[in-house]
């Protein structure tokens, strides 16, 4: 069973890393899922993930109840606006697809804005 937990953790970790690069794909939930799976399948990988220089902070912040750094919120919302805006304005898409993209961007931005803000991060 530990191999299944480790496999699921690795898949979640990969999706979480992709989420760092793609504005509409959330990062933290997939990293939390990876940590959960690793805790059950591989304590070594769980410890590695918590101590990771870039990824561990997402999990530690969540576990300690800290918010999203203001700088990260601004960057995330700016990237969402830029990528969705460029897609909607420059790519030939059906109107319904454009509206869906704009709605997703607004909803994700709203979610980010309503999370607690950590100043100085």
MIZANU-958875 format. One record per residue (C-alpha): residue in three letters; x, y, z. Coordinates in Angstrom, 3 decimals, always signed. Each point is the difference from the previous one (the first is absolute). Last residue first. Layout:
N
<pt type="ALA" u="X" v="Y" w="Z"/>
...
//
This chain:
121
<pt type="UNK" u="+6.670" v="+37.484" w="+2.732"/>
<pt type="UNK" u="-0.201" v="+3.332" w="+1.834"/>
<pt type="UNK" u="-3.730" v="+0.072" w="+0.475"/>
<pt type="UNK" u="-1.918" v="-3.258" w="+0.138"/>
<pt type="UNK" u="-3.412" v="+0.344" w="-1.591"/>
<pt type="UNK" u="-2.871" v="-2.279" w="+0.974"/>
<pt type="UNK" u="-1.786" v="-1.549" w="-2.977"/>
<pt type="UNK" u="-2.845" v="+2.066" w="-1.509"/>
<pt type="UNK" u="+2.170" v="+1.550" w="-2.713"/>
<pt type="UNK" u="+1.191" v="-3.375" w="-1.265"/>
<pt type="UNK" u="-3.556" v="-1.336" w="-0.243"/>
<pt type="UNK" u="-1.158" v="+3.148" w="-1.782"/>
<pt type="UNK" u="+2.849" v="-0.334" w="-2.491"/>
<pt type="UNK" u="-0.966" v="-3.628" w="-0.629"/>
<pt type="UNK" u="-3.630" v="+1.008" w="-0.539"/>
<pt type="UNK" u="+0.840" v="+2.936" w="-2.267"/>
<pt type="UNK" u="+2.408" v="-2.048" w="-2.112"/>
<pt type="UNK" u="-2.509" v="-2.836" w="-0.279"/>
<pt type="UNK" u="-2.707" v="+2.424" w="-1.112"/>
<pt type="UNK" u="+2.332" v="+1.561" w="-2.593"/>
<pt type="UNK" u="+0.917" v="-3.429" w="-1.358"/>
<pt type="UNK" u="-3.670" v="-1.041" w="-0.164"/>
<pt type="UNK" u="-0.912" v="+3.218" w="-1.815"/>
<pt type="UNK" u="+2.739" v="-0.602" w="-2.560"/>
<pt type="UNK" u="-1.152" v="-3.587" w="-0.461"/>
<pt type="UNK" u="-3.610" v="+1.154" w="-0.514"/>
<pt type="UNK" u="+1.151" v="+2.590" w="-2.564"/>
<pt type="UNK" u="+1.706" v="-2.688" w="-2.077"/>
<pt type="UNK" u="+3.741" v="+0.531" w="-0.144"/>
<pt type="UNK" u="+2.349" v="+1.669" w="-2.466"/>
<pt type="UNK" u="+2.996" v="+0.753" w="+2.184"/>
<pt type="UNK" u="+1.237" v="+3.551" w="+0.566"/>
<pt type="UNK" u="-2.448" v="+1.705" w="+2.353"/>
<pt type="UNK" u="-1.257" v="-2.923" w="+2.079"/>
<pt type="UNK" u="+3.384" v="-1.688" w="+0.234"/>
<pt type="UNK" u="+1.876" v="+3.218" w="+0.739"/>
<pt type="UNK" u="-2.468" v="+0.923" w="+2.736"/>
<pt type="UNK" u="+0.076" v="-3.501" w="+1.464"/>
<pt type="UNK" u="+3.787" v="-0.005" w="+0.157"/>
<pt type="UNK" u="+0.415" v="+3.585" w="+1.207"/>
<pt type="UNK" u="-2.888" v="+0.055" w="+2.467"/>
<pt type="UNK" u="+1.031" v="-3.320" w="+1.525"/>
<pt type="UNK" u="+3.629" v="+1.119" w="+0.144"/>
<pt type="UNK" u="-0.971" v="+3.242" w="+1.758"/>
<pt type="UNK" u="-2.205" v="-1.909" w="+2.445"/>
<pt type="UNK" u="+2.826" v="-2.378" w="+0.881"/>
<pt type="UNK" u="+2.617" v="+2.757" w="+0.306"/>
<pt type="UNK" u="-2.181" v="+2.148" w="+2.267"/>
<pt type="UNK" u="-0.900" v="-2.957" w="+2.197"/>
<pt type="UNK" u="+3.626" v="-1.149" w="+0.188"/>
<pt type="UNK" u="+1.208" v="+3.461" w="+1.067"/>
<pt type="UNK" u="-2.714" v="+0.144" w="+2.666"/>
<pt type="UNK" u="+1.275" v="-3.271" w="+1.490"/>
<pt type="UNK" u="-2.781" v="-2.579" w="+0.277"/>
<pt type="UNK" u="-1.229" v="-0.504" w="+3.531"/>
<pt type="UNK" u="+1.340" v="-1.766" w="+3.044"/>
<pt type="UNK" u="-1.996" v="-2.754" w="+1.674"/>
<pt type="UNK" u="+3.068" v="-1.987" w="+1.110"/>
<pt type="UNK" u="-0.897" v="-3.049" w="-2.100"/>
<pt type="UNK" u="-0.680" v="+2.147" w="-3.059"/>
<pt type="UNK" u="+3.226" v="+1.977" w="+0.335"/>
<pt type="UNK" u="+1.983" v="-3.219" w="+0.525"/>
<pt type="UNK" u="-1.536" v="-1.577" w="-3.099"/>
<pt type="UNK" u="+0.648" v="+2.911" w="-2.341"/>
<pt type="UNK" u="+3.439" v="+0.560" w="+1.538"/>
<pt type="UNK" u="+1.075" v="-3.566" w="-0.699"/>
<pt type="UNK" u="-0.172" v="+0.502" w="-3.751"/>
<pt type="UNK" u="+2.834" v="+2.477" w="-0.481"/>
<pt type="UNK" u="+2.878" v="-1.152" w="+2.245"/>
<pt type="UNK" u="-1.345" v="-3.497" w="+0.633"/>
<pt type="UNK" u="-0.118" v="-0.850" w="+3.712"/>
<pt type="UNK" u="-3.663" v="-1.027" w="+0.028"/>
<pt type="UNK" u="+0.441" v="-1.909" w="-3.270"/>
<pt type="UNK" u="+3.115" v="-1.854" w="+1.199"/>
<pt type="UNK" u="-1.736" v="-0.947" w="+3.266"/>
<pt type="UNK" u="-2.950" v="-1.440" w="-1.914"/>
<pt type="UNK" u="+2.376" v="-1.735" w="-2.429"/>
<pt type="UNK" u="+1.750" v="-1.761" w="+2.914"/>
<pt type="UNK" u="-3.293" v="-0.758" w="+1.741"/>
<pt type="UNK" u="-1.029" v="-1.909" w="-3.119"/>
<pt type="UNK" u="-3.497" v="-1.328" w="-0.550"/>
<pt type="UNK" u="-2.283" v="+1.483" w="+2.625"/>
<pt type="UNK" u="+1.771" v="+3.335" w="+0.516"/>
<pt type="UNK" u="+0.746" v="+0.014" w="-3.748"/>
<pt type="UNK" u="-3.703" v="-0.091" w="-0.803"/>
<pt type="UNK" u="-0.832" v="+2.870" w="+2.343"/>
<pt type="UNK" u="+2.997" v="+2.035" w="-1.199"/>
<pt type="UNK" u="-1.030" v="-0.548" w="-3.626"/>
<pt type="UNK" u="-3.559" v="+1.053" w="+0.836"/>
<pt type="UNK" u="+1.323" v="+3.166" w="+1.624"/>
<pt type="UNK" u="+2.147" v="+0.649" w="-3.075"/>
<pt type="UNK" u="-3.049" v="-0.512" w="-2.205"/>
<pt type="UNK" u="-2.104" v="+2.380" w="+2.087"/>
<pt type="UNK" u="+2.807" v="+2.611" w="+0.061"/>
<pt type="UNK" u="+0.647" v="+0.274" w="-3.722"/>
<pt type="UNK" u="-3.281" v="+0.906" w="-1.634"/>
<pt type="UNK" u="-0.224" v="-0.195" w="-3.792"/>
<pt type="UNK" u="-1.294" v="+3.246" w="-1.478"/>
<pt type="UNK" u="+3.356" v="+1.824" w="+0.077"/>
<pt type="UNK" u="+2.052" v="-2.737" w="-1.675"/>
<pt type="UNK" u="+3.657" v="+0.013" w="+1.102"/>
<pt type="UNK" u="-0.431" v="-0.695" w="+3.707"/>
<pt type="UNK" u="-2.864" v="-2.325" w="-0.888"/>
<pt type="UNK" u="+2.435" v="-2.190" w="-1.946"/>
<pt type="UNK" u="+1.801" v="-0.540" w="+3.299"/>
<pt type="UNK" u="-3.281" v="-0.956" w="+1.658"/>
<pt type="UNK" u="-0.806" v="-2.441" w="-2.806"/>
<pt type="UNK" u="+3.410" v="-1.621" w="+0.472"/>
<pt type="UNK" u="-0.485" v="-0.215" w="+3.772"/>
<pt type="UNK" u="-3.432" v="-1.545" w="-0.426"/>
<pt type="UNK" u="+1.435" v="-2.669" w="-2.316"/>
<pt type="UNK" u="+2.811" v="-0.635" w="+2.497"/>
<pt type="UNK" u="-2.397" v="-0.279" w="+2.907"/>
<pt type="UNK" u="-2.212" v="-2.426" w="-1.914"/>
<pt type="UNK" u="+3.052" v="-2.169" w="-0.753"/>
<pt type="UNK" u="+1.150" v="+0.135" w="+3.635"/>
<pt type="UNK" u="-3.445" v="-0.946" w="+1.279"/>
<pt type="UNK" u="-0.167" v="-2.876" w="-2.497"/>
<pt type="UNK" u="+3.490" v="-1.181" w="+0.957"/>
<pt type="UNK" u="-0.938" v="+0.120" w="+3.706"/>
<pt type="UNK" u="-2.902" v="-2.385" w="-0.665"/>
//
